[in-house]
Amino acid sequence: GPGALEFEAPEYFVGESDTNLVVTVRRRGGTSGTLDSANISVTVGSTSGSAQAGVNFMAINTNLVFAPGEILGRVTIPVMRDFVITPDLSFGLELSDLQPAVDGPSMGNQQGAMV
């Protein structure tokens, strides 16, 4: 079957001087397409926390597509330097909108992550 999609890790870390964060979504338990579609997809989105979108990172809401046999997908999140020394800040990531909706992939155990 098409498998389950989840973040590879529950937490990701980025340094003050980093310009990008790469997060990995993995596919487990099956790598085929579905009867109606060869590809499956999931939306990867960000949510502000103590780190604010547009100030500390660029918000994302992107569609990640997996072809048959593909088990890892990566999304790059631009990180913004504000040149202000602060305590550790965080924001969230979430998976949603699995496609195809009928007979498509399921959500894995790690459908959210913190940065």
C-alpha positions in Angstrom: 0.0 0.0 0.0 0.9 3.7 0.0 2.2 3.6 3.6 2.2 6.2 6.4 3.8 9.6 6.4 5.5 11.2 9.4 8.3 13.5 10.4 11.6 11.7 10.8 12.3 13.4 14.2 10.1 15.0 16.9 12.5 17.9 17.2 14.8 19.8 14.9 17.4 22.3 15.9 18.8 25.4 14.2 21.6 27.7 15.2 21.5 31.5 15.4 23.8 31.7 12.4 22.0 29.1 10.2 20.2 30.3 7.1 18.1 27.2 6.4 16.6 24.3 8.2 16.0 21.0 6.3 13.3 18.7 7.8 12.7 15.2 6.6 9.3 13.4 6.1 9.5 9.7 5.9 7.2 7.1 4.4 6.9 3.8 6.4 5.0 0.6 5.9 4.5 0.8 2.1 5.9 2.5 -0.9 3.5 1.9 -3.7 1.0 4.4 -5.2 -2.7 3.8 -5.1 -5.2 2.4 -7.6 -6.1 6.0 -8.8 -2.7 7.7 -8.5 0.9 6.7 -8.7 2.0 9.6 -6.4 0.9 10.4 -2.9 1.3 13.8 -1.1 1.1 15.6 2.2 1.1 19.3 3.1 3.9 20.5 5.4 3.0 23.6 7.4 4.6 25.8 10.1 3.0 27.5 13.1 4.5 30.3 15.1 5.4 29.8 18.7 7.9 32.0 20.5 9.7 32.2 17.1 7.5 34.3 14.8 7.0 33.7 11.1 8.3 36.6 9.1 10.7 37.6 11.9 12.6 34.5 12.8 11.7 32.1 10.0 9.7 32.1 6.7 6.4 30.4 7.1 5.8 27.4 4.9 2.7 25.6 3.7 4.0 23.3 0.9 2.9 20.2 -0.8 5.4 17.3 -0.6 5.0 14.6 -3.3 6.2 11.0 -3.0 6.6 9.0 -6.2 6.2 5.1 -5.9 9.2 3.7 -4.1 10.3 7.0 -2.6 10.7 6.9 1.2 12.1 10.3 2.1 11.1 13.8 1.3 12.7 17.0 2.4 11.5 20.5 3.0 13.7 23.6 3.4 12.6 26.3 5.8 14.5 29.7 5.5 15.7 31.0 8.9 16.0 34.7 9.3 18.8 36.3 11.4 17.5 39.2 13.5 20.9 39.9 15.2 19.2 40.0 18.6 20.5 37.8 21.4 17.4 35.9 22.8 16.7 32.8 24.7 15.9 29.7 22.7 12.8 30.2 20.5 10.6 27.6 19.0 8.0 27.0 16.3 5.9 24.1 15.2 5.6 21.9 12.1 2.6 19.8 11.1 1.5 17.4 8.4 -2.0 17.6 7.0 -4.1 17.0 3.8 -2.9 13.5 2.9 -3.6 12.8 -0.8 -5.2 10.9 -2.4 -7.9 11.0 0.4 -9.4 7.6 -0.6 -7.1 4.6 -0.3 -4.2 6.9 0.1 -1.5 7.2 2.8 -2.2 7.3 6.5 -0.7 9.6 9.1 2.2 8.1 11.0 2.9 8.5 14.7 5.0 11.7 14.3 2.6 14.1 12.5 4.0 17.2 14.3 7.5 18.4 15.2 9.1 21.3 17.1 11.9 23.5 16.0 
